Amino acid sequence: MTLRLAPFFDPIALDTVTSTNDEAMVLAAEGAAAGTLVWARTQTKGRGRRGRSWSSPEGNLYLSLILRPGRDATGAAELAFLAAIAIGEGIAPLIPASVAVRYKWPNDVLLNGRKVAGVLLESSLGPKGGLDWLVIGVGVNVLGFPKRTGYPATSLVAEGAEGLDAACVLEGFCQAFLSGYERWRDEGFAGVRRRWLGRAAGIGETIEVRLDGETLSGIFAGLDEAGALILRRAGEEDRRISAGEVFLPAAADR
């Protein structure tokens, strides 16, 4: 089929891959231009954060986008939030208005409290320490979702979307992402941060954050200027967390 994408994007459609991020990283290392987009029907070894496997049956969306933003690693982390926003904005017109779209720190998208999409960033630094390239991997459950996961999952169809395919979701994501990416390059992270917080799951609520070697509980007070989670704990200074796993109370993400 013919994809309706802005000229910035150069799509490479594949049938089956180990993971779209694997393919995109090889292309990036070989000099592929920003906007190169790897899209596959299925993945045999799809993965998420911390090496977790990502169920990848046919019918869902699996893509990886190569960028060369000319920023440091902090800038790369900011784009994870932008990608989540682009997923949310891309799927919002495709689902019933009653379905709540929320962003779960640091890189998940929820529908009615259940995970529908995730983002995985992988990058390489240049000789001067700046980013040489960045690959943004995106997985969206369009038709199906795994039943046994550490966090409840769902799909667009399960939440009431009709007549969808992965290509339709891809087009919506790309349109929203490019618009946000251009604004981010001109204006920085502040606008992205504000938009993400506007749909943040668990904001102002008590959450649990699992780190390597410890588990913390406190109020999700917001994001700092670099995207770190601010955890407020009684009688202590606010804790800024740049990497961890967030677990929400049952009602906080709806």
Summary of the structure (lengths in Angstrom):
residues: 254
radius of gyration: 17.5
end to end distance: 36.1
largest distance: 58.4
contacts: 823
relative contact order: 0.15
helix: 26%
strand: 33%
